[in-house]
């Protein structure tokens, strides 16, 4: 099912979790981006970003407006699959034999994530991490560019959580996916800071009403204001234009 041309998975938290475990048992690398309205709008509005995200295999619907659009086309979904919540629920309930690698965030953030998830699920195994800088084109600093890929392939983690933020994390996937032998790549961005307790998240009632962006704008107005002004307007514009043609969403 698509919204503004982006193919979105018709799934929920439990369904996606089960699918991830199945992908992790496979012999190849699978990449997944939690798509919100900004992601689908950038894919529609910016050809360079569309190409950047061409390496992804799946796009779970991360935003409530996307769920509303999908339900208009018959999806009958009750909730989105929000990246921070999925990361928290999935790792907290992950089978003991699965392994995880953290890529992104600060050293402090990584330490808090490992501590938090290890308390929630003593059987969870974090086998490696990289918390250095990622450049806009998806390249890591110095020798880390090669060392991280070598380490990932040597450790062969089942799940590689990427939290560089948009568009750096998408650029990293585009640049490196073909070099990774196996595992599930999940670009979750903001989920690192939320689950580490370093940034607040919107209360549940705001999330249900599709107002997460309002809370985040209130929390970080200077950084997020121009982004939300641009992409929220463009999302509504493209939705209107495609809706007139009957192509805003569909199967």
Secondary structure as GFF3:
##gff-version 3
##sequence-region A 1 251
A	DSSP	beta_strand	2	3	.	.	.	ID=ss1
A	DSSP	beta_strand	6	7	.	.	.	ID=ss2
A	DSSP	alpha_helix	13	24	.	.	.	ID=ss3
A	DSSP	beta_strand	29	33	.	.	.	ID=ss4
A	DSSP	alpha_helix	37	45	.	.	.	ID=ss5
A	DSSP	alpha_helix	47	52	.	.	.	ID=ss6
A	DSSP	three_ten_helix	53	55	.	.	.	ID=ss7
A	DSSP	alpha_helix	64	72	.	.	.	ID=ss8
A	DSSP	alpha_helix	83	93	.	.	.	ID=ss9
A	DSSP	beta_strand	99	104	.	.	.	ID=ss10
A	DSSP	alpha_helix	107	120	.	.	.	ID=ss11
A	DSSP	beta_strand	125	130	.	.	.	ID=ss12
A	DSSP	alpha_helix	144	155	.	.	.	ID=ss13
A	DSSP	beta_strand	159	163	.	.	.	ID=ss14
A	DSSP	alpha_helix	168	176	.	.	.	ID=ss15
A	DSSP	three_ten_helix	177	179	.	.	.	ID=ss16
A	DSSP	beta_strand	183	187	.	.	.	ID=ss17
A	DSSP	alpha_helix	191	195	.	.	.	ID=ss18
A	DSSP	alpha_helix	204	208	.	.	.	ID=ss19
A	DSSP	alpha_helix	212	219	.	.	.	ID=ss20
A	DSSP	alpha_helix	221	245	.	.	.	ID=ss21
A	DSSP	beta_strand	249	250	.	.	.	ID=ss22
###
